[in-house]
């Protein structure tokens, strides 16, 4: 018996050492990204300009010579086939990646000249794979806005069409969600993420297939809310939802990393074969 316990304990220690090495590797990894603490820190108005922007990942070109301007308050839809660079384009705005050639400007200032914390604190991204913590629903909504009171949290949830399902739980906003939100449906998780965005009130909002797991009735409610919130901020939408694409002020059409056309829905349907193909596939 002592021998068995010794061998069992030794195996546990070895597993612990292997796990600790992987964790420490992550903790001690240093990024080359400059936080630029002395950089520009001010309220963002929401103008975004791409000037001849190119980007490669692992030596593979992802974006090639992209140029466009998004004016403050505009809603820009980005469409294209899988792998055309849609998500990467938005990730250059909040400096998940930095452009290799060309410049990305926010309010006329190169994103690399912004204080990184100031830049990112004013940009919200809602992705298809929403990350929730194993905490209460209220704490998950207030993530990134720790000083928010209960009234503000509930107002954000109402705007995101989440209040009704939250109050249906016996513990309401104090309901604990499982790790990564496994106790909630995909649509519920996404509404929590949208409530976060309402609460943090960003100047630039990026929606990456954020309503894909939501039923049609809920999606209609959320879209009305998103149209209200998007009037006050610059919004980039990556989606297959035709209704969202249609109400965008402008649509960027990407093909294999190149911006092949841009404009409103009607004009693109009239002149762009790429857009018609994409639209027909979504339809």
N, C-alpha and C positions, 0 to 999 in steps of 0.2 A: 504493500500500500504506500509506504513512504517513497518508494522508487517511482510509482505511478504519479504521485503528486509532484515529485521533482521534475519528471519529464514533462508533465502537463504545464507546470509553471514556467519551465524553460521555453516551451513553445509560445506561451503567452508573451514572455519577455521579448522573444525574437520578433513576433508580430508587432509588438509595441515599438520596438526599435525601427523596424522597416517603415511603419506608419509615421513615426516621429521624423524620420529623415525626409519623407515626402512633404510633410507639413512645414518643416524648417526650410526646405528648399523654396517653397512658396513664400514664406514669411521674409526670407532674406533676399529674394530676387529683387533687383533694382531695375527700375524703368529708365530708359533714356529720355523719356518725355520730361521736358522742362516745365515745372509748375509755374515759373515766371511770377514769383510772389510780388515783384515790383511792377508788374504789368498793369494794364488798364483795368480798373475796377469801377464800374458805374452801371446804372440801370440800362438795360438793353431795350432799344426801340423796336428792333426786329428786322432790319434790312439784312439780307444775306446775299452776297455776290460771289459767284465762282468765276475766276479769271483763268482760263486755259489750264484747268486742273487735270493732272494725270496722277494715277496711283497704281502701283503694282504690289502684289502679295506673293512672296516666295518667287520672285522674278517673273511672275505671270501678270501681264497687264490686266487690270480690273476696270479702270476708268481712263479714258483717253481724251484729253483736250476738251474738258467740259466747261462751258461758259453759259451763265444765265444770271438773272437778277430776280430775287424775291423781295417785293416791297413790304414794308411793315403791315401786318394784318392780312396779307394774302394767304390763301390756301392753295398749296401746290401739290398736285397728285403726281406720283412717279410710277410709271408703268413700264413693263418690259418682261421678257422671258426670264425664267429662273437663271441666275448666274449673270445677269446683265449689269449688275453693279448697283442696284437700287439701294440696298441697305448700306453698302459701303459709302455711297454718296452722303447719306445723312450722318454717318459716323465721322466724316471729316469735319462736320460743323462743330461738334462738341469735343473734337480732338481724341476720339478713341484711336484714330490714326491721323497722321499728318500727311498732307499732300507732298508728293515728291517733286512735282513741277507745278508751277502756277500758284495762285493764292486763293484762299477762302477768307472772305471778309465778313465780319459782323459789324454793322453800323460803321462801315468804312475802315475798320481796324482789322488787320490780319489776325486770325484767331491765335496765332503764335505769340502775338504781342499783348493778348489779354492775360490777366491774372486767371489761371486755370480754374481756381475755385469760384471766382466771380462768374466766369463764363458758364461753367457747368451748373451752377446753382440756379441759373435763369433759363435752363433748357431742360424740358422733361421728355423722356422717351417712353412710350407704351409699346411693349413688344408682345408678340403672340405668346411667348413662354414667360408668363408673369411669375416673378419670384416673390413668395410670401414667407414670412417668418413664422415659427411656431409660437406665436403670441396671440393676443386678442385681435379681433377685427379692427377695433378702434386704433390700436397701436400700429397695425399694418397700414391703415389709411394715413396715419400721422407720421409714417416713416419719412424722414427728411424735413419734417416740420414739427419738431418735438414740442414746441410751445403752444401748439394748437389746442384750444379748449373743446369740450364736448359739443358745444353748439356749432362750431365751425366744422368739426368732423361730420356731424349729421347733415349739415347743409351741403357739404361736398358729396356725401353719399346720395342725397336726394337728387342733386344735379346729375349724378352718374347713374341714376335709376337703380341704386343699390339698397336704398333705405328699406324698401318693402321686404326684400328677402332677408335682410339682416334682422329686422324686428320680428320676423317669423320664427327665429331661433329662440329657445327658452331664455338664453342668457343675453340675447340681443347683441349689442356692441361689445359686450364682455365675453362673447363666445370665443373660445380658443380654437384656432385652426391648426390642423396637423402640419407636420414638416412639409415645406414647399406648398402648403395649402391643399393637401390631398383630400381634405374633408369637404372641399368646395368643388362645384362643377367648373368647367372651363369658362363658361359665361360669367359665373359669379366671381371668379378670380380676376377676370378682365375688367369687370365693373369696379372691383376694389382698386385696381391699377388706375382706372380713369378717375376715381374719386381722389386718389393721391394727386393726380395732375391738377384737378380743380383746386385742391387745398394749397398746393405749392404755388399756384398762379404763375406759371412760367411765361416768359416773353416769347419763347420759341417752343413749339410743341411738335413732336415727331411721333406719328402713329404707324407702327409697322404691323399690318394685318391684325389690328387690335380688336376687331369685332368678329373674327373668324369663327369663334366657338359660341356665338350668341344666336339664339333663335330670332326669327324675323320680327316678331312683335317687340322683343326687347331691343333689337337692333334699331328699329324705327325710333324708339324712345331715346336711345343713346345718341342717335344721329341728330335729333333735334337739339339735344344738349350740346353735342360737339359743334353744331353750327353756331350756337350762341357763344361758346367759349372761343371758337376760332375767329370770330369777328374782332376780338380784342388782341390777337397775337398771330404771329407768323406760324403757319401750320404746314408741315410736310406729311403727306399721306402715302403710304405704300400699301396698296390694297387690291383685291380682286373684286371688291364690291362695286358694281356698276353705279349704284346710287351715290356712293361717295365720290367716285371719279367724276360723275356728271356735275356735281355742285362745286367742284374745285374752280378757283379763278383761272388757273392755268394748269396744263398737263405737260409733264416732261416725258418724252418717249425715248427710252434707252434700248439700244441693240448692241450686244457684245461690248459693253463699256463705252459706247459712243452716244452722244445726244443727237439723235437723228431728226427730231422735230420737237416743237413746243407750241402750245396754243390752247384755245378753248376746245371743248368737245366737238362742237359742230364743224369748226374749221378743220380740225384734224380728221374727222370722218370724211370730209370732202377732199382733202389733198394728200393724206398720208396712208399709203398702203400698209406700212408697218403698224400703224395705230388700228386700222380696220381689222387686221389679222389678230392683233392682241385682243381687241374688243370682242370680236366674234368668238374667240376661244373662251373668254370670261363668260360670255353670254351663254 
